[in-house]
Amino acid sequence: MKQKIAVLGAGSWGTALAMVLVENGHDVTIWGHHKEQMEEMNKNHTNSHYLPDIQLPMELKATGDLEECVKDAEAVLFVVPTKAMREVAQKFVSVCNNQPVIIHASKGLEQKTHKRISEVLMDEIPENKRKDVVVLSGPSHAEEVAVKDVTTITAAAEKIEYAEYVQRLFSNEYFRVYTNQDVIGVELGAALKNIIALGSGALHGLGYGDNARAAIMTRGLAEISRLGVAMGADPLTFIGLSGVGDLAVTCTSVHSRNWRAGDLLGKGHSLDNVLDNMGMIVEGVSTTKAAYELSRDLKIEMPITETIYSVLYENEKVEKVVKDIMLREHKSEQEF
């Protein structure tokens, strides 16, 4: 059934998801705050900064007017950086005229509060302006979705009927959506894997090979699971699409901005230089700080996160911390 859908955020992932929705026959309007970008999307049907060489569907509409975008929408998809989520949610509430299903496809933890994105959205959007909040997450690069590469992800909601609604919205022959009710696990897997991807990229930048990458991914998954379970997640979620699946794709691909940022750090670039030249938000940097603080509060051991935190926020040298972590106290692999 054709649905009216608003997509808030015209970066690479928001645009790619909007393309899937248009492909599925829905009436889709995407919102962004850069006037020139919106004009380019409407006139040239391109989004050259975020998805170069990709032709957007003619049916996709773009606007800088948030009220116009969300008017009468049956679903609203938030795909904005974590640091902007609360502000955009507040603006949405001020112009919303109905009660849509809220979906988000962003990956991070809010600074200071350490809240998951669904918690931020529920803080700001009252129940009379949302049916439910659904998380859309999994192993997916916008660049590949935009050219219709086969992709599988997860829609998670406490009320399964809304996860199934999102599953129907997005699923097609190249984009398959599974459902899940573990919102905590799906969001934490999505956010925390960006930390491990920074480390994986840094190891590559230092010249280490596949053995090192396998090590950081495997031990990284262990500490993601430790923190997730402590926060109420189902441990099985972390061996699914939004856990090991998302971790694998983010830690091994040049499409991953977190991996690319880590690679540059490993090659000796400063953090400021990396962020200035990336051209997109690197969520793993802020997520590292939030996860480090959470691990301290909950007394959860996260040595990889602590190591990456020391590089990003304490000016430790990448070469030194790799040796330090390898010389930690010997342990059993089964210790959880």
BADRENMI-46301 format. One record per residue (C-alpha): residue number from 1; x, y, z. Coordinates in nm, 2 decimals, decimal comma, m for minus. Layout:
<sites>
num NUM; X X; Y Y; Z Z $
...
</sites>
This chain:
<sites>
num 1; X 0,00; Y 0,00; Z 0,00 $
num 2; X 0,14; Y 0,34; Z m0,10 $
num 3; X 0,24; Y 0,55; Z 0,20 $
num 4; X 0,34; Y 0,92; Z 0,24 $
num 5; X 0,68; Y 0,92; Z 0,40 $
num 6; X 0,90; Y 1,20; Z 0,52 $
num 7; X 1,28; Y 1,15; Z 0,54 $
num 8; X 1,46; Y 1,40; Z 0,76 $
num 9; X 1,83; Y 1,41; Z 0,67 $
num 10; X 1,97; Y 1,43; Z 0,32 $
num 11; X 2,31; Y 1,27; Z 0,38 $
num 12; X 2,42; Y 0,95; Z 0,20 $
num 13; X 2,22; Y 0,71; Z 0,42 $
num 14; X 1,90; Y 0,92; Z 0,43 $
num 15; X 1,92; Y 0,96; Z 0,05 $
num 16; X 1,98; Y 0,59; Z m0,01 $
num 17; X 1,69; Y 0,49; Z 0,21 $
num 18; X 1,46; Y 0,74; Z 0,04 $
num 19; X 1,56; Y 0,58; Z m0,29 $
num 20; X 1,45; Y 0,24; Z m0,16 $
num 21; X 1,12; Y 0,38; Z m0,05 $
num 22; X 1,06; Y 0,55; Z m0,39 $
num 23; X 1,15; Y 0,22; Z m0,56 $
num 24; X 0,88; Y 0,05; Z m0,35 $
num 25; X 0,61; Y 0,30; Z m0,48 $
num 26; X 0,58; Y 0,53; Z m0,18 $
num 27; X 0,53; Y 0,91; Z m0,19 $
num 28; X 0,86; Y 1,03; Z m0,04 $
num 29; X 0,98; Y 1,38; Z 0,05 $
num 30; X 1,33; Y 1,43; Z 0,19 $
num 31; X 1,43; Y 1,73; Z 0,40 $
num 32; X 1,76; Y 1,90; Z 0,44 $
num 33; X 1,87; Y 2,24; Z 0,56 $
num 34; X 2,11; Y 2,33; Z 0,28 $
num 35; X 1,91; Y 2,52; Z 0,01 $
num 36; X 2,16; Y 2,45; Z m0,27 $
num 37; X 2,15; Y 2,08; Z m0,20 $
num 38; X 1,77; Y 2,07; Z m0,21 $
num 39; X 1,77; Y 2,26; Z m0,53 $
num 40; X 2,03; Y 2,02; Z m0,68 $
num 41; X 1,82; Y 1,71; Z m0,58 $
num 42; X 1,50; Y 1,86; Z m0,73 $
num 43; X 1,66; Y 2,00; Z m1,05 $
num 44; X 1,94; Y 1,76; Z m1,14 $
num 45; X 1,82; Y 1,45; Z m0,94 $
num 46; X 2,16; Y 1,41; Z m0,78 $
num 47; X 2,32; Y 1,45; Z m0,44 $
num 48; X 2,68; Y 1,49; Z m0,56 $
num 49; X 2,84; Y 1,56; Z m0,22 $
num 50; X 2,71; Y 1,25; Z m0,05 $
num 51; X 2,64; Y 1,01; Z m0,34 $
num 52; X 2,85; Y 1,11; Z m0,64 $
num 53; X 2,77; Y 0,95; Z m0,97 $
num 54; X 2,43; Y 0,83; Z m0,85 $
num 55; X 2,11; Y 0,93; Z m1,03 $
num 56; X 1,82; Y 0,98; Z m0,80 $
num 57; X 1,47; Y 0,88; Z m0,89 $
num 58; X 1,26; Y 1,15; Z m1,05 $
num 59; X 0,98; Y 1,09; Z m0,81 $
num 60; X 1,19; Y 1,18; Z m0,50 $
num 61; X 1,10; Y 1,53; Z m0,38 $
num 62; X 1,34; Y 1,75; Z m0,17 $
num 63; X 1,25; Y 2,05; Z 0,04 $
num 64; X 1,40; Y 2,28; Z 0,30 $
num 65; X 1,06; Y 2,33; Z 0,46 $
num 66; X 1,02; Y 2,09; Z 0,74 $
num 67; X 0,65; Y 2,15; Z 0,78 $
num 68; X 0,59; Y 2,08; Z 0,42 $
num 69; X 0,79; Y 1,76; Z 0,44 $
num 70; X 0,61; Y 1,61; Z 0,73 $
num 71; X 0,26; Y 1,72; Z 0,66 $
num 72; X 0,02; Y 1,42; Z 0,67 $
num 73; X 0,31; Y 1,18; Z 0,66 $
num 74; X 0,22; Y 0,83; Z 0,78 $
num 75; X 0,59; Y 0,76; Z 0,86 $
num 76; X 0,88; Y 0,99; Z 0,94 $
num 77; X 1,23; Y 0,86; Z 0,91 $
num 78; X 1,50; Y 1,04; Z 1,10 $
num 79; X 1,85; Y 1,01; Z 0,95 $
num 80; X 2,04; Y 1,30; Z 1,10 $
num 81; X 2,36; Y 1,29; Z 1,31 $
num 82; X 2,32; Y 1,20; Z 1,68 $
num 83; X 2,42; Y 1,54; Z 1,80 $
num 84; X 2,14; Y 1,70; Z 1,59 $
num 85; X 1,87; Y 1,44; Z 1,68 $
num 86; X 1,72; Y 1,62; Z 1,97 $
num 87; X 1,70; Y 1,96; Z 1,80 $
num 88; X 1,54; Y 1,81; Z 1,48 $
num 89; X 1,29; Y 1,62; Z 1,69 $
num 90; X 1,19; Y 1,94; Z 1,87 $
num 91; X 1,14; Y 2,11; Z 1,53 $
num 92; X 0,94; Y 1,82; Z 1,40 $
num 93; X 0,70; Y 1,83; Z 1,70 $
num 94; X 0,64; Y 2,20; Z 1,64 $
num 95; X 0,51; Y 2,13; Z 1,29 $
num 96; X 0,37; Y 1,78; Z 1,31 $
num 97; X m0,01; Y 1,77; Z 1,24 $
num 98; X m0,08; Y 1,40; Z 1,29 $
num 99; X 0,05; Y 1,08; Z 1,46 $
num 100; X 0,30; Y 0,90; Z 1,23 $
num 101; X 0,52; Y 0,60; Z 1,29 $
num 102; X 0,87; Y 0,73; Z 1,39 $
num 103; X 1,16; Y 0,55; Z 1,24 $
num 104; X 1,53; Y 0,63; Z 1,29 $
num 105; X 1,84; Y 0,50; Z 1,10 $
num 106; X 2,11; Y 0,68; Z 1,28 $
num 107; X 2,39; Y 0,52; Z 1,49 $
num 108; X 2,52; Y 0,67; Z 1,80 $
num 109; X 2,48; Y 0,77; Z 2,17 $
num 110; X 2,40; Y 1,12; Z 2,29 $
num 111; X 2,68; Y 1,30; Z 2,46 $
num 112; X 2,65; Y 1,36; Z 2,84 $
num 113; X 2,31; Y 1,18; Z 2,88 $
num 114; X 2,45; Y 0,86; Z 2,71 $
num 115; X 2,10; Y 0,80; Z 2,58 $
num 116; X 2,02; Y 0,58; Z 2,28 $
num 117; X 1,86; Y 0,76; Z 1,99 $
num 118; X 1,51; Y 0,61; Z 2,04 $
num 119; X 1,52; Y 0,74; Z 2,40 $
num 120; X 1,61; Y 1,09; Z 2,27 $
num 121; X 1,32; Y 1,07; Z 2,03 $
num 122; X 1,07; Y 0,95; Z 2,29 $
num 123; X 1,19; Y 1,23; Z 2,52 $
num 124; X 1,11; Y 1,49; Z 2,26 $
num 125; X 0,81; Y 1,35; Z 2,07 $
num 126; X 0,50; Y 1,32; Z 2,28 $
num 127; X 0,28; Y 1,01; Z 2,25 $
num 128; X 0,00; Y 1,20; Z 2,07 $
num 129; X 0,25; Y 1,27; Z 1,79 $
num 130; X 0,40; Y 0,92; Z 1,74 $
num 131; X 0,26; Y 0,57; Z 1,71 $
num 132; X 0,59; Y 0,40; Z 1,80 $
num 133; X 0,96; Y 0,45; Z 1,75 $
num 134; X 1,13; Y 0,19; Z 1,52 $
num 135; X 1,50; Y 0,14; Z 1,48 $
num 136; X 1,63; Y 0,05; Z 1,13 $
num 137; X 1,99; Y m0,08; Z 1,15 $
num 138; X 2,23; Y m0,34; Z 1,01 $
num 139; X 2,52; Y m0,40; Z 0,78 $
num 140; X 2,46; Y m0,15; Z 0,50 $
num 141; X 2,67; Y 0,11; Z 0,31 $
num 142; X 2,46; Y 0,38; Z 0,14 $
num 143; X 2,69; Y 0,36; Z m0,16 $
num 144; X 2,59; Y 0,00; Z m0,22 $
num 145; X 2,22; Y 0,04; Z m0,14 $
num 146; X 2,20; Y 0,32; Z m0,39 $
num 147; X 2,32; Y 0,09; Z m0,67 $
num 148; X 2,08; Y m0,19; Z m0,55 $
num 149; X 2,34; Y m0,43; Z m0,40 $
num 150; X 2,18; Y m0,70; Z m0,19 $
num 151; X 2,14; Y m0,58; Z 0,16 $
num 152; X 1,98; Y m0,72; Z 0,48 $
num 153; X 1,90; Y m0,51; Z 0,79 $
num 154; X 1,68; Y m0,52; Z 1,10 $
num 155; X 1,37; Y m0,32; Z 1,21 $
num 156; X 1,34; Y m0,32; Z 1,58 $
num 157; X 1,05; Y m0,20; Z 1,80 $
num 158; X 0,90; Y m0,30; Z 2,13 $
num 159; X 0,56; Y m0,35; Z 1,96 $
num 160; X 0,62; Y m0,60; Z 1,68 $
num 161; X 0,34; Y m0,48; Z 1,46 $
num 162; X 0,54; Y m0,15; Z 1,40 $
num 163; X 0,86; Y m0,34; Z 1,32 $
num 164; X 0,66; Y m0,54; Z 1,07 $
num 165; X 0,51; Y m0,22; Z 0,92 $
num 166; X 0,86; Y m0,09; Z 0,86 $
num 167; X 0,96; Y m0,43; Z 0,72 $
num 168; X 0,68; Y m0,40; Z 0,46 $
num 169; X 0,77; Y m0,04; Z 0,38 $
num 170; X 1,13; Y m0,12; Z 0,29 $
num 171; X 1,16; Y m0,48; Z 0,17 $
num 172; X 1,21; Y m0,56; Z m0,19 $
num 173; X 1,42; Y m0,79; Z m0,41 $
num 174; X 1,75; Y m0,63; Z m0,31 $
num 175; X 1,67; Y m0,48; Z 0,03 $
num 176; X 1,55; Y m0,74; Z 0,29 $
num 177; X 1,43; Y m0,64; Z 0,64 $
num 178; X 1,41; Y m0,87; Z 0,94 $
num 179; X 1,22; Y m0,78; Z 1,26 $
num 180; X 1,34; Y m0,78; Z 1,62 $
num 181; X 1,20; Y m0,66; Z 1,95 $
num 182; X 1,54; Y m0,60; Z 2,12 $
num 183; X 1,56; Y m0,22; Z 2,07 $
num 184; X 1,84; Y m0,18; Z 2,32 $
num 185; X 2,06; Y m0,44; Z 2,16 $
num 186; X 2,00; Y m0,33; Z 1,80 $
num 187; X 2,08; Y 0,04; Z 1,89 $
num 188; X 2,39; Y m0,05; Z 2,10 $
num 189; X 2,53; Y m0,28; Z 1,83 $
num 190; X 2,48; Y m0,01; Z 1,57 $
num 191; X 2,65; Y 0,26; Z 1,79 $
num 192; X 2,94; Y 0,07; Z 1,94 $
num 193; X 3,07; Y m0,10; Z 1,63 $
num 194; X 3,18; Y 0,24; Z 1,51 $
num 195; X 3,44; Y 0,24; Z 1,79 $
num 196; X 3,58; Y m0,09; Z 1,68 $
num 197; X 3,58; Y 0,03; Z 1,32 $
num 198; X 3,81; Y 0,32; Z 1,42 $
num 199; X 4,04; Y 0,07; Z 1,58 $
num 200; X 4,03; Y m0,16; Z 1,28 $
num 201; X 4,12; Y 0,13; Z 1,05 $
num 202; X 4,40; Y 0,24; Z 1,28 $
num 203; X 4,56; Y m0,11; Z 1,26 $
num 204; X 4,54; Y m0,10; Z 0,89 $
num 205; X 4,70; Y 0,25; Z 0,88 $
num 206; X 4,98; Y 0,11; Z 1,10 $
num 207; X 5,04; Y m0,16; Z 0,85 $
num 208; X 4,90; Y m0,46; Z 1,04 $
num 209; X 4,72; Y m0,73; Z 0,84 $
num 210; X 4,42; Y m0,97; Z 0,86 $
num 211; X 4,52; Y m1,14; Z 1,19 $
num 212; X 4,50; Y m0,80; Z 1,37 $
num 213; X 4,17; Y m0,71; Z 1,21 $
num 214; X 4,02; Y m1,05; Z 1,31 $
num 215; X 4,15; Y m1,00; Z 1,67 $
num 216; X 4,00; Y m0,65; Z 1,71 $
num 217; X 3,66; Y m0,75; Z 1,56 $
num 218; X 3,63; Y m1,06; Z 1,78 $
num 219; X 3,74; Y m0,90; Z 2,10 $
num 220; X 3,55; Y m0,59; Z 2,01 $
num 221; X 3,23; Y m0,79; Z 1,98 $
num 222; X 3,29; Y m0,94; Z 2,33 $
num 223; X 3,31; Y m0,59; Z 2,49 $
num 224; X 3,01; Y m0,46; Z 2,29 $
num 225; X 2,81; Y m0,76; Z 2,43 $
num 226; X 2,93; Y m0,70; Z 2,78 $
num 227; X 2,81; Y m0,34; Z 2,79 $
num 228; X 2,49; Y m0,43; Z 2,60 $
num 229; X 2,39; Y m0,71; Z 2,83 $
num 230; X 2,46; Y m0,48; Z 3,13 $
num 231; X 2,21; Y m0,23; Z 2,98 $
num 232; X 1,94; Y m0,49; Z 2,92 $
num 233; X 2,01; Y m0,62; Z 2,57 $
num 234; X 1,95; Y m0,98; Z 2,46 $
num 235; X 2,30; Y m1,13; Z 2,40 $
num 236; X 2,18; Y m1,31; Z 2,09 $
num 237; X 2,12; Y m0,98; Z 1,92 $
num 238; X 2,50; Y m0,93; Z 1,90 $
num 239; X 2,54; Y m1,23; Z 1,68 $
num 240; X 2,28; Y m1,10; Z 1,44 $
num 241; X 2,27; Y m0,84; Z 1,16 $
num 242; X 2,29; Y m0,54; Z 1,39 $
num 243; X 2,57; Y m0,70; Z 1,59 $
num 244; X 2,84; Y m0,91; Z 1,41 $
num 245; X 2,69; Y m0,82; Z 1,07 $
num 246; X 2,72; Y m0,45; Z 1,11 $
num 247; X 3,06; Y m0,49; Z 1,29 $
num 248; X 3,20; Y m0,69; Z 1,00 $
num 249; X 3,10; Y m0,45; Z 0,72 $
num 250; X 3,21; Y m0,14; Z 0,91 $
num 251; X 3,55; Y m0,28; Z 1,01 $
num 252; X 3,65; Y m0,41; Z 0,67 $
num 253; X 3,53; Y m0,16; Z 0,41 $
num 254; X 3,67; Y 0,16; Z 0,26 $
num 255; X 3,30; Y 0,28; Z 0,24 $
num 256; X 3,31; Y 0,31; Z 0,63 $
num 257; X 3,39; Y 0,66; Z 0,73 $
num 258; X 3,49; Y 0,53; Z 1,08 $
num 259; X 3,73; Y 0,28; Z 0,93 $
num 260; X 3,87; Y 0,56; Z 0,70 $
num 261; X 3,91; Y 0,79; Z 0,99 $
num 262; X 4,09; Y 0,52; Z 1,19 $
num 263; X 4,32; Y 0,45; Z 0,89 $
num 264; X 4,43; Y 0,81; Z 0,88 $
num 265; X 4,49; Y 0,82; Z 1,25 $
num 266; X 4,71; Y 0,51; Z 1,21 $
num 267; X 4,90; Y 0,68; Z 0,94 $
num 268; X 4,99; Y 0,97; Z 1,18 $
num 269; X 4,72; Y 1,23; Z 1,10 $
num 270; X 4,59; Y 1,43; Z 1,39 $
num 271; X 4,22; Y 1,39; Z 1,49 $
num 272; X 4,14; Y 1,75; Z 1,40 $
num 273; X 4,29; Y 1,70; Z 1,05 $
num 274; X 4,10; Y 1,38; Z 1,00 $
num 275; X 3,77; Y 1,53; Z 1,10 $
num 276; X 3,83; Y 1,85; Z 0,89 $
num 277; X 3,89; Y 1,64; Z 0,58 $
num 278; X 3,64; Y 1,36; Z 0,61 $
num 279; X 3,35; Y 1,57; Z 0,48 $
num 280; X 3,09; Y 1,37; Z 0,68 $
num 281; X 3,02; Y 1,30; Z 1,05 $
num 282; X 3,24; Y 1,03; Z 1,21 $
num 283; X 3,00; Y 0,91; Z 1,47 $
num 284; X 3,25; Y 0,67; Z 1,63 $
num 285; X 3,45; Y 0,96; Z 1,77 $
num 286; X 3,17; Y 1,09; Z 2,00 $
num 287; X 3,04; Y 0,74; Z 2,06 $
num 288; X 3,38; Y 0,64; Z 2,20 $
num 289; X 3,35; Y 0,91; Z 2,47 $
num 290; X 3,00; Y 0,82; Z 2,56 $
num 291; X 3,08; Y 0,44; Z 2,57 $
num 292; X 3,39; Y 0,50; Z 2,78 $
num 293; X 3,20; Y 0,70; Z 3,03 $
num 294; X 2,92; Y 0,44; Z 3,04 $
num 295; X 3,17; Y 0,16; Z 3,10 $
num 296; X 3,31; Y 0,35; Z 3,39 $
num 297; X 2,97; Y 0,42; Z 3,54 $
num 298; X 2,86; Y 0,05; Z 3,50 $
num 299; X 3,20; Y m0,09; Z 3,59 $
num 300; X 3,22; Y m0,29; Z 3,26 $
num 301; X 3,56; Y m0,38; Z 3,12 $
num 302; X 3,61; Y m0,24; Z 2,77 $
num 303; X 3,98; Y m0,24; Z 2,69 $
num 304; X 3,95; Y m0,16; Z 2,32 $
num 305; X 3,72; Y 0,13; Z 2,38 $
num 306; X 3,95; Y 0,26; Z 2,66 $
num 307; X 4,25; Y 0,23; Z 2,42 $
num 308; X 4,07; Y 0,42; Z 2,14 $
num 309; X 3,95; Y 0,68; Z 2,39 $
num 310; X 4,31; Y 0,74; Z 2,50 $
num 311; X 4,41; Y 0,81; Z 2,14 $
num 312; X 4,12; Y 1,04; Z 2,07 $
num 313; X 4,10; Y 1,23; Z 2,39 $
num 314; X 4,43; Y 1,19; Z 2,57 $
num 315; X 4,67; Y 1,23; Z 2,28 $
num 316; X 4,82; Y 0,88; Z 2,32 $
num 317; X 5,02; Y 0,75; Z 2,02 $
num 318; X 4,84; Y 0,47; Z 1,83 $
num 319; X 5,17; Y 0,26; Z 1,81 $
num 320; X 5,20; Y 0,27; Z 2,19 $
num 321; X 4,85; Y 0,17; Z 2,28 $
num 322; X 4,86; Y m0,13; Z 2,04 $
num 323; X 5,16; Y m0,26; Z 2,23 $
num 324; X 5,00; Y m0,18; Z 2,57 $
num 325; X 4,68; Y m0,37; Z 2,49 $
num 326; X 4,87; Y m0,67; Z 2,37 $
num 327; X 5,06; Y m0,68; Z 2,70 $
num 328; X 4,76; Y m0,67; Z 2,93 $
num 329; X 4,71; Y m0,93; Z 3,20 $
num 330; X 4,65; Y m1,28; Z 3,05 $
num 331; X 4,29; Y m1,40; Z 3,05 $
num 332; X 4,06; Y m1,68; Z 2,94 $
num 333; X 3,87; Y m1,62; Z 2,62 $
num 334; X 3,55; Y m1,74; Z 2,80 $
num 335; X 3,57; Y m1,46; Z 3,06 $
num 336; X 3,26; Y m1,24; Z 3,01 $
</sites>
